[in-house]
Amino acid sequence: MTRDAYLVHLDRAPYGPTEALQERLVAARQAEAIPDGVLLVEHTPVITLGRRGDRGHILAPPETLA
């Protein structure tokens, strides 16, 4: 059995817009408007703080994080 699918290579992309794209693609897939697909993407670096995290825990200087 052969199935159609797509492959999109986004290279490096910011997290927010890429997540929004993924959400739109999921909705389109659930509506059976598009075939299965794969996104190849490298997100720009992200720092995640947990619930008890504090900016003081980040050791990098602010200018490095800008």
C-alpha positions, -999 to 999 in steps of 0.1 A, spaced: 0 0 0 13 34 -10 4 66 9 10 102 0 30 123 24 50 155 24 83 166 37 92 202 46 127 212 55 125 245 74 162 247 84 165 268 116 133 285 126 120 303 157 99 282 181 67 303 181 60 306 144 70 269 139 46 258 167 18 278 150 25 262 117 24 227 133 -9 235 149 -24 246 115 -10 215 99 -25 192 126 -59 209 121 -57 204 84 -47 168 88 -75 161 112 -99 176 87 -83 152 61 -74 183 40 -37 173 37 -18 140 38 6 129 65 38 149 67 71 155 83 87 189 93 124 190 96 134 219 117 161 231 141 147 255 166 167 285 177 180 279 213 154 281 240 158 283 278 129 268 298 123 276 334 102 253 355 76 264 380 102 270 406 127 284 382 140 319 385 159 342 361 186 343 388 192 306 380 204 315 345 241 320 346 245 335 311 247 373 309 216 390 296 234 403 265 241 367 255 204 358 257 192 388 237 
